Amino acid sequence: MRGAVYYGVDDVRLEDIEEPIPGPGQVKIKVAFNGLCGTDLHEIFDAQRAVPASPHPLTGVQAPVVLGHEIAGTVTGVGAGVEGSMVGKLVAVEPILGCGSCAWCSSGHVNLCDRLAFHGLSTGGGGLAEYTVVPQSMLHVAPPGLTPQEVAVAEPLAVAWHAVERSGVAGGQTAAVLGAGAIGIGISLVLRSRGIKAVVVEPSPSRRRLVEGLGATVLDPSSGDAVDRLLELTSGAGVDVCFETSAAVASYEVAVSSTAKHGVVMLLASPRLPLPPVLGKALARELEIRTSYAYHGDFPAVLDALSRALIPLDGWVTTAGLSSLHQVLADMRAGSRAKVLIDPSY
């Protein structure tokens, strides 16, 4: 079978690789779609951070690995200890693996495990291949009527859902989303599904057009002071909750300066540089700065929302074949495409 194998920065190869066999407690999935995300882009173009250069402490895996952690597919085989009735089911993969014994794993917060591994980054054969094998515990069976494309966006939407949950934002409050990548778009759609319309701040014209087409109010930070404009929209008070999704220093400045006193700043993006001194400004405003990392327990709610058509895919999700992976990655890096789902069959 074919797969996208990551060897290091600027070195991802489409190769013929061995088809995996499920072991005890595992299932084999024929991948319908695997989404690409910012983590993949940073890993490929910027620096090797999530793919281990030396054996991972939990899995023992290190580069080269088959990438891909946003997976939807059909179960085609099971290992010992897994019920055969799973075969034929459309599933989403929740791609995190904890040690299972620490206090965080025991309390259900697997995403905070100190030895956390991600399928398709630090567990080996990910979803950018025709088949992948995962533990049964990672599976979420799709509700009836969902398409593989909808199931494939469950992972990034779970990131967005988790962040909205952690923010505590409620109906009647105001919100801003800084950055209109896939996660920023997901947050704006999750907020809208709860009756909260957010203002999205995005410098890219193509992304602004995309988000505006989804019904969001957008601001171009390059056309004026984004802080002043957000304050104007909130009668000078500032937004109640601001979601920062880009990890850019200028975006931190906007987040801190445009959030109301006693408001909440949600930081989602992993910083590529040390956090800037601007966050010290939060002290004088008594801002509550929270962070959000991955998800835990959010997949069922996301799949239910998708099944009730509360979160649309039209306008921001597109598909492509594995053979065009390198061009798609270049397009995403340039900001010309939002969420792209890769079909490994062509």
Phi, psi and omega in degrees: 000165179263148176206159177263111187255125180268121177256333181168186181301131181060026181219078174243125187241135171276115188228158168278121183233166183287137178288131186286156178240129181289135175265189179304131178076007183247161176234150175257132184239131168276113187287125174273312178212145171230122181281149174259144182222179182299325177301316178299315182297314180296321181295321184280318189259335189252297184199148177278106184239313185270331176276120185294136173275339174232165186307129179295139185297338180262317188256340184077004183277146171213166179302145006278147178225155171279122182285170171117111181231002177252087198243134167230138179187184183248134179291126181244349180194157181225152175269181180301137178090359178249132182295135180295344180293348177290335183299132179094352182275140173279128186226154166257148179254124172268101202273027180254144182227119178257174182290335178085356185234346181283171181298325181290317177296318182295331180269002179092358181264063185300329182297347180257006178301134181292342179248027184306136175236152178242129174297134182087002174227309183230017175235014175097239193285096183276196190272358174274056180203165183292329178224152173216158179237131181222159172298146179302330182297342179277351190273144168230116180288131183291140173299153179304141175094346179284145176272160175302327178297317179296319180295326182291338179267004179299323183294305179296327177291331175294324175299313180296315181300315181299319180295318179296318177300313183292334182290332183075010182299142184229164178304139182093348178269166179253150183216151172231147176238119181263108182108130182242043165285189183300320181290318177299318176298315180301317179297316181297324179287322177296317177300315181298323179296342178256010177082017180246117181265119183262154170268128182254126180255120186210127181282337184283123180301319183293322179289324176298316179299319181298311183292323178297323177295339177273001175099007182272154169277130185239151174233140176261109183294340181279349183265005181164182181284112181297326179297311180301320183290322177293323177293321177300317181292343181242027178054034176089351186279327189096162182283152179288321181223134177236126180258116180259119188241005187249338183065020176273142182303316180299326180288325174299319179300314178298316183300310183292320186279341184253003180265137183297153174303138187067013177278182184239128172254122179258121177258121182248322188281138176289122183294138177272346178228165175306146181300138187283158178300341181305332180295341175297336178297337181297334184301312185287348180255001182050040178286150174259113181259120179241156175240161180221130183229116177059239190189163166201121179077012185264342185301313180302319180293321179294313180298323177294317178297320177296320182292337178263012176059033178277340181232108183279155175258337184301133174098341181227349180245126177232170182234159177202165179270159180300328181297338180259017186307312185295322177293320179297316179300318178296319178297317181293321179297325179282352178084012184271352176224146182268265180260124179241130177257127182264127174265112185287356186280348180212000000 
